[in-house]
Amino acid sequence: MTTPPALRSVLLIISGSIAAFKAPELIRSLRADGIQVRCVLTQGGSQFVTPLTLQALSGQPVHTDLFSLTAEQEMGHIALSRSADLIVVCPASANLLARMAGGLADDLASTVLLATDTPVMVAPGMNVRMWDHPATQANIQTLRQRGVTFLGPVAGEMACGEYGPGRMVEPADVRDAILAFFRQQSRQVGPLAGKTCLVTAGPTHEPLDPVRYLANRSSGKQGYALAEALADLGAEVTLISGPTALRPPPGVTVSFCETAREMRDLALKAAQKTSFDAAICTAAVADWRPAHVQDQKIKKTGKDDLPPPQALLPNPDILAELSEPSPSRPRLVIGFAAETETVEAHARAKLARKGCDWIVANNVGAGSDVMGGSENQVILITPDKAEHWPRLSKEDVARRLARTLADWFLKPHKSL
Ligand SMILES: Cc1cc2nc3c(=O)[nH]c(=O)nc-3n(C[C@H](O)[C@H](O)[C@H](O)COP(=O)(O)O)c2cc1C
């Protein structure tokens, strides 16, 4: 197995904007993504959120004072400024932006920001007039010219009751920008750096009429988790997604579709354009679609009306088409098999029938809670072995599969 990626770390500076109440949520989500967070809290920031809250959520001491003997002994301000891979100022008050632009170093936050050469992202949050003020706009321009990345603000209702630009972006947007930053970095150094991967995910919807469709219970969670895990290891990932309720993964190119035929067209076009190193088909593509899509809603007029009979047609087989020998065939084509009985035997048969290289078989039978659920239990079937993995979260299945891929690419292979 390859070694895990180095721990990613963020120095989060929280300043005196009312949006500081959103910082705890950001810390929680970053830690859930395996990112270490160390906090610096300005005096203004401490009016809105307590050091104790930040310490409890980050699991790290919170730094507040520039002139603190204890803090300087534990981690001095210079070491603090170099301690993280990324500095995020969230929220960034108008005052702190002004001090950054002016090169001031009159408290711990501004001193750290002046003493660092680490990339800096800021998420401003302030009243619309403060944001629109020429002084603030000039500061922003200066900071942008110096390479500071701005996240928002957005227009919206403010805590003060006014409306307009100045509202801080949501913590989920900041988290996405941070993950995209780390994934961009992994593309230079990660175990899958230089590799391109196609992932299909989610169900497909096959319309019957303008309001009804045939579908399945797939949530897309496994495929999205896989796209994220591959991107975390440095792969350039294209995700083709059927309809889901999930956030698009940051740092991944996503195309959306509804039907199996649309998914096929997107997948084959992408494969021709990119010549992927790997394609992983997790999508639960509908095998059949209604032969006729009605232009108008199929009406039920009488109480006992039976539905009109529906003829079905087979949908294209995306996995089989991607597996066909061709100059643009991905080096490794992996299918997912959702089975409800004799899982391994059916999956082996699918491996042979589709012409793909590996199959990940999962039991989606009644009571398994796999389709739509958060966990999965899979068998990884390759031509020479079947690995039975324990029941894991879908994120852990994704991480393990991504690492297996990275290990496979490390070894020399004859064509499969
Ligand atoms: C109730 C209240 C809310 C405030 N909200 C904001 C705000 O959302 N954005 C901002 O830039 N300043 C806001 N301020 C002003 C800052 O807190 C003030 O400029 C402070 O000096 C900033 O300190 P800092 O450098 O520690 O962030 C607010 C002040 C008060 C009293």
The ligand as a Tripos MOL2 file, in Angstrom:
@<TRIPOS>MOLECULE
LIG
   31    33     1     0     0
SMALL
NO_CHARGES

@<TRIPOS>ATOM
      1 C1        -22.0670   44.2760   16.7070 C.3       1 LIG1
      2 C2        -20.9290   44.5140   15.7580 C.ar      1 LIG1
      3 C3        -20.8900   43.8650   14.5670 C.ar      1 LIG1
      4 C4        -19.8530   44.0910   13.6700 C.ar      1 LIG1
      5 N1        -19.8390   43.4360   12.4860 N.ar      1 LIG1
      6 C5        -18.8470   43.6400   11.6150 C.ar      1 LIG1
      7 C6        -18.8270   42.9400   10.3930 C.ar      1 LIG1
      8 O1        -19.6920   42.1130   10.1030 O.2       1 LIG1
      9 N2        -17.7920   43.1700    9.5530 N.ar      1 LIG1
     10 C7        -16.7920   44.0450    9.8450 C.ar      1 LIG1
     11 O2        -15.8850   44.1990    9.0210 O.2       1 LIG1
     12 N3        -16.7970   44.7110   11.0040 N.ar      1 LIG1
     13 C8        -17.7930   44.5400   11.8910 C.ar      1 LIG1
     14 N4        -17.7990   45.2180   13.0810 N.ar      1 LIG1
     15 C9        -16.6940   46.1410   13.3870 C.3       1 LIG1
     16 C10       -15.4530   45.3640   13.7970 C.3       1 LIG1
     17 O3        -15.7570   44.4500   14.8200 O.3       1 LIG1
     18 C11       -14.3630   46.3220   14.2270 C.3       1 LIG1
     19 O4        -13.9200   47.0290   13.0920 O.3       1 LIG1
     20 C12       -13.2170   45.6450   14.8800 C.3       1 LIG1
     21 O5        -12.2370   46.6040   15.2120 O.3       1 LIG1
     22 C13       -12.5950   44.6150   13.9660 C.3       1 LIG1
     23 O6        -11.5680   44.0180   14.6630 O.3       1 LIG1
     24 P1        -10.6430   42.8950   14.0820 P.3       1 LIG1
     25 O7         -9.5110   43.5360   13.4540 O.co2     1 LIG1
     26 O8        -10.2920   42.1400   15.2840 O.co2     1 LIG1
     27 O9        -11.4590   42.1410   13.1400 O.co2     1 LIG1
     28 C14       -18.8320   45.0060   14.0090 C.ar      1 LIG1
     29 C15       -18.8700   45.6240   15.2350 C.ar      1 LIG1
     30 C16       -19.9030   45.4160   16.1010 C.ar      1 LIG1
     31 C17       -19.9200   46.1420   17.4180 C.3       1 LIG1
@<TRIPOS>BOND
     1     1     2 1
     2     2     3 ar
     3     2    30 ar
     4     3     4 ar
     5     4     5 ar
     6     4    28 ar
     7     5     6 ar
     8     6     7 ar
     9     6    13 1
    10     7     8 2
    11     7     9 ar
    12     9    10 ar
    13    10    11 2
    14    10    12 ar
    15    12    13 ar
    16    13    14 ar
    17    14    15 1
    18    14    28 ar
    19    15    16 1
    20    16    17 1
    21    16    18 1
    22    18    19 1
    23    18    20 1
    24    20    21 1
    25    20    22 1
    26    22    23 1
    27    23    24 1
    28    24    25 2
    29    24    26 1
    30    24    27 1
    31    28    29 ar
    32    29    30 ar
    33    30    31 1
@<TRIPOS>SUBSTRUCTURE
     1 LIG1         1 GROUP 0 **** ****
